[in-house]
Every structure is written in C-alpha cells, then in structure tokens.
Amino acid sequence: MKTIFIAFLTVSVFLSLTSSSQPKKGDVIQFDISPVLNASPITTFLDNSLVGWTIGIDGGGQADGYCTKSAALFNKQDTAHALPDDALFPANHFHPAIQLHYSSEYSTDNQACSMAGISTAQFSVPKAKYKAIFLALTSAEGSSALKITLIYTDGSIVKNVLLPDYYQDIPLNDKNFCYLAHNLAKWGPDNQMTEKDHHNIDLLKLIPDPKRKLKGIKISKGKKGYLVFWAAAGLK
C-alpha cells in the first residue's frame, strides 16, 4: 500500500516557543503514526473525480467528514471553509509545521485514527529528549477525556487532558490548545455540505520531561465523545 508519510520526516522550520528560544533547522520531527491509522475522514479529488470520506468526524464516524478545496471546487461548492490541498500546515507562533496524512495522490490510504468509546492508540517515536509534543485531534459529540501516556526509556507518566468539542472556540490565551485548522465546513456521506463553517482540528501541546528520552506515546480515551487523531510531532 502506498503512503504519503515518510517515517520520522524532519521538517526544517523556525518556531519561537518563548522570546528567548529559537529552535534550529531540523528540530521538528513528524512522528510516524501509520500503524494506528484506520479511517479516511476527508474527501479528496483525483483523476477528475471525488474520493469520498469513509469513516467521518462525527456520529461515531458515520456522519460528516471534511473536504479538500479541490474536491469542493469540483463539486461546485464554497471552498472558503475546506481543508487546503497541501496537508503540511505551516508553523506559526504556537506550533511548528504539522503534516497531516491526506493526499489526492494517495486517496485510498487511511488518513487518521478513529476512536469511538473506550479505546487506545499507541505509537513509537524516535528515542530522544523533546522540548514539546504536539497532537492534532478532534472531539465530536462533546468533549473527550484523554489520558496521554508519555513512555520514556526509564518509565512513563500520564497527563490527563479534556479535549473540547471541535465546535467549541479556543481562548486566545490558551497555553495547551490552538487551532491547526479553523472554521471548517462539514460534508455528508453524499459529499454535499451539511454545515458551512465553525468546525476545527485542534492541536494539543504537551511538555515532556526534557531530561528523559521519550520512546512512545499512548492516547487513551474515555467512553464519552468521538475522537479523531490526525497527527503527532515533536520539537527537539
């Protein structure tokens, strides 16, 4: 099976976490989460036709998905609130560049990890000391209570996180969350727009122990909410 993801891709970006911290090129690692990808929540456009989403972002995966700009344009719909065709989201003041897993070229590959009910997803990361970890997530049907286990070479710690519903606005001064993609529309199973805006892909920032080598991450979800896990990256 083809894949658009290059394991442990190093993206050369500049990110300012604080006024005195300027990471150098090569500090951002896009983690390989391909072992947990099990869903395609985004409709893409390939060979003059739509490749529709299969497991969506709402209704336990049965109701609504996102759409790329090219797919929306082909469908003669408003593209203002569609996802960009380029799945590499550039760095800003809060986060480094983040690579999602959708592509028109490889439209049959899974794009994200769908997590309904009590569930877990675990993946390995290159063993290293990290300054920050970033997880791209959405929660539908309300918030999702998460336990994020940071697995070090000498043990592990658990961080409890309440991920807000993807319709909820994030405060500008929030230190833990920001938008990766903001104000998105939703499309139904027939690829017709169902809601024109106000949905997001959120980005969670975690600070690991900078003195310990991280080797893996586990995301554990409680019963409530429907979670889609899109991508993960680390800042060295």
C-alpha positions as CSV (number, residue, x, y, z in Angstrom):
1,M,0.0,0.0,0.0
2,K,1.3,3.4,-0.9
3,T,1.7,6.0,1.8
4,I,2.2,9.7,1.7
5,F,4.0,9.7,5.0
6,I,7.8,9.5,5.3
7,A,8.6,8.0,8.7
8,F,10.1,10.4,11.1
9,L,10.2,13.2,8.5
10,T,12.3,16.1,9.6
11,V,10.7,19.5,8.7
12,S,13.0,22.5,8.6
13,V,11.1,25.2,10.3
14,F,11.6,28.0,12.8
15,L,9.4,28.1,15.9
16,S,9.5,30.6,18.8
17,L,8.2,28.9,21.9
18,T,9.4,31.8,24.0
19,S,11.0,35.1,23.3
20,S,14.4,33.6,24.1
21,S,14.0,30.2,22.4
22,Q,14.5,29.9,18.6
23,P,14.8,26.2,17.5
24,K,17.3,25.5,14.8
25,K,16.5,23.8,11.5
26,G,15.8,20.1,11.8
27,D,14.4,20.3,15.3
28,V,10.9,19.2,14.4
29,I,10.1,15.5,13.9
30,Q,6.9,14.4,12.3
31,F,6.1,11.1,14.1
32,D,5.1,8.1,12.1
33,I,1.6,7.2,13.3
34,S,0.8,5.0,10.3
35,P,0.3,1.8,12.5
36,V,-2.8,3.4,14.1
37,L,-4.4,5.0,11.0
38,N,-7.7,3.3,10.4
39,A,-10.0,5.9,8.8
40,S,-10.3,8.3,5.9
41,P,-12.4,11.3,7.1
42,I,-11.5,13.6,4.2
43,T,-13.0,13.7,0.7
44,T,-10.2,14.3,-1.8
45,F,-10.1,14.8,-5.6
46,L,-8.2,12.5,-8.0
47,D,-8.4,11.9,-11.8
48,N,-11.3,14.2,-12.3
49,S,-13.5,12.5,-9.6
50,L,-14.1,12.6,-5.9
51,V,-12.8,10.1,-3.5
52,G,-15.3,10.3,-0.6
53,W,-14.6,10.1,3.0
54,T,-15.4,6.6,4.6
55,I,-15.2,7.0,8.4
56,G,-16.0,10.6,9.3
57,I,-15.6,13.1,12.1
58,D,-19.0,12.9,13.7
59,G,-21.8,10.4,14.5
60,G,-19.3,7.8,15.7
61,G,-17.7,8.0,12.2
62,Q,-21.0,7.7,10.3
63,A,-22.0,11.3,9.9
64,D,-20.0,14.0,8.1
65,G,-16.4,14.4,7.0
66,Y,-14.1,17.2,5.9
67,C,-13.3,18.1,2.3
68,T,-10.2,19.5,0.4
69,K,-10.5,22.7,-1.6
70,S,-10.1,20.8,-4.9
71,A,-12.9,18.4,-4.0
72,A,-15.2,21.2,-3.0
73,L,-14.4,23.1,-6.2
74,F,-15.1,20.1,-8.3
75,N,-18.4,19.7,-6.5
76,K,-19.2,23.4,-7.3
77,Q,-19.4,24.3,-3.6
78,D,-17.9,27.0,-1.5
79,T,-14.2,26.3,-0.9
80,A,-13.6,29.0,1.8
81,H,-14.0,26.5,4.7
82,A,-12.5,23.4,3.1
83,L,-9.1,22.0,4.0
84,P,-6.1,23.1,1.9
85,D,-4.9,20.6,-0.7
86,D,-1.4,20.7,0.8
87,A,-1.5,18.7,4.1
88,L,1.6,20.4,5.5
89,F,0.3,23.1,7.8
90,P,2.9,25.8,8.2
91,A,4.5,26.9,11.5
92,N,3.1,29.8,13.5
93,H,3.7,31.4,16.9
94,F,2.2,28.4,18.7
95,H,3.3,25.3,16.8
96,P,5.8,24.0,14.3
97,A,4.8,22.8,10.8
98,I,2.5,19.8,11.2
99,Q,2.0,17.2,8.5
100,L,-1.5,15.6,8.2
101,H,-1.9,12.3,6.3
102,Y,-4.4,13.1,3.5
103,S,-3.4,13.5,-0.2
104,S,-5.2,13.5,-3.5
105,E,-2.3,11.4,-5.0
106,Y,-2.8,8.6,-2.5
107,S,-6.5,8.9,-1.9
108,T,-7.0,5.2,-0.9
109,D,-4.7,5.4,2.1
110,N,-6.0,5.9,5.6
111,Q,-5.8,9.5,6.8
112,A,-6.4,9.4,10.6
113,C,-7.2,7.3,13.6
114,S,-10.9,6.9,14.6
115,M,-11.5,6.3,18.3
116,A,-15.1,5.7,19.5
117,G,-16.0,4.8,23.0
118,I,-13.2,3.5,25.4
119,S,-10.2,3.0,23.1
120,T,-6.4,3.5,22.9
121,A,-3.9,4.2,20.2
122,Q,-0.1,3.8,20.8
123,F,2.8,4.6,18.6
124,S,6.6,4.8,18.9
125,V,8.7,7.9,18.4
126,P,12.5,8.3,17.7
127,K,14.2,7.9,21.1
128,A,15.2,11.5,22.1
129,K,14.8,14.3,24.5
130,Y,11.9,16.6,23.4
131,K,11.0,20.1,24.4
132,A,7.4,19.8,23.3
133,I,5.0,17.3,21.8
134,F,2.0,18.3,19.5
135,L,-1.0,16.1,18.9
136,A,-3.6,17.0,16.2
137,L,-7.1,15.9,17.4
138,T,-10.8,16.5,17.1
139,S,-13.6,15.5,19.5
140,A,-17.2,15.3,18.3
141,E,-20.4,14.7,20.3
142,G,-19.0,16.6,23.2
143,S,-15.6,16.7,24.8
144,S,-13.3,13.7,25.2
145,A,-11.4,12.8,28.4
146,L,-8.0,11.7,27.4
147,K,-5.1,10.1,29.3
148,I,-1.8,10.8,27.4
149,T,0.9,8.4,28.5
150,L,4.4,9.6,27.7
151,I,6.6,6.5,27.6
152,Y,10.2,7.1,28.4
153,T,13.1,4.7,28.2
154,D,13.1,4.6,32.0
155,G,9.4,4.6,32.8
156,S,6.3,6.6,31.9
157,I,4.0,9.4,33.1
158,V,0.3,10.1,32.4
159,K,-1.2,13.5,31.6
160,N,-4.9,14.0,31.9
161,V,-6.4,16.2,29.2
162,L,-10.0,17.3,28.4
163,L,-10.2,17.8,24.7
164,P,-13.1,20.2,23.8
165,D,-15.7,19.5,21.2
166,Y,-14.5,20.6,17.8
167,Y,-17.3,23.2,17.5
168,Q,-16.0,25.0,20.7
169,D,-13.9,28.1,20.4
170,I,-10.4,28.0,21.9
171,P,-9.5,31.1,24.0
172,L,-6.7,33.2,22.5
173,N,-4.6,32.8,25.7
174,D,-4.9,29.0,26.0
175,K,-1.5,27.6,26.7
176,N,-2.4,24.0,25.9
177,F,-4.6,24.2,22.7
178,C,-4.7,26.1,19.5
179,Y,-6.3,25.5,16.1
180,L,-4.4,23.6,13.5
181,A,-7.3,24.1,11.0
182,H,-10.0,26.6,12.0
183,N,-13.6,27.3,10.9
184,L,-14.1,24.3,8.6
185,A,-17.3,23.2,6.9
186,K,-18.6,19.6,7.0
187,W,-19.8,17.3,4.2
188,G,-22.2,14.4,4.5
189,P,-21.9,10.9,3.0
190,D,-23.1,12.2,-0.4
191,N,-20.3,14.8,-0.3
192,Q,-22.9,17.6,0.0
193,M,-22.1,20.4,2.5
194,T,-24.1,19.9,5.7
195,E,-22.7,22.8,7.8
196,K,-20.8,25.7,6.3
197,D,-18.3,26.6,9.0
198,H,-17.2,26.7,12.7
199,H,-15.5,23.3,13.0
200,N,-11.9,22.8,13.8
201,I,-8.9,20.5,14.0
202,D,-7.3,21.3,17.4
203,L,-3.7,21.0,18.3
204,L,-2.6,19.9,21.8
205,K,0.8,21.0,23.2
206,L,2.4,18.8,25.8
207,I,5.7,19.5,27.7
208,P,7.6,16.2,28.4
209,D,10.4,15.8,30.8
210,P,13.4,17.4,28.9
211,K,15.9,15.3,30.8
212,R,14.4,11.9,29.8
213,K,14.4,10.2,26.5
214,L,10.9,9.6,25.1
215,K,10.3,6.4,23.1
216,G,6.5,6.2,22.7
217,I,3.1,7.8,23.3
218,K,-0.2,6.2,24.1
219,I,-3.6,8.0,23.8
220,S,-6.4,6.5,26.0
221,K,-9.9,7.8,25.6
222,G,-12.9,7.5,27.9
223,K,-16.4,6.5,27.0
224,K,-17.8,9.9,26.1
225,G,-17.1,11.7,22.8
226,Y,-15.9,10.6,19.4
227,L,-12.2,11.2,18.8
228,V,-10.2,11.6,15.6
229,F,-6.4,11.6,16.0
230,W,-4.8,13.2,12.9
231,A,-1.0,13.6,13.5
232,A,1.8,14.0,16.0
233,A,5.1,15.8,16.0
234,G,7.9,16.5,18.5
235,L,10.2,19.5,19.0
236,K,13.7,18.5,19.9
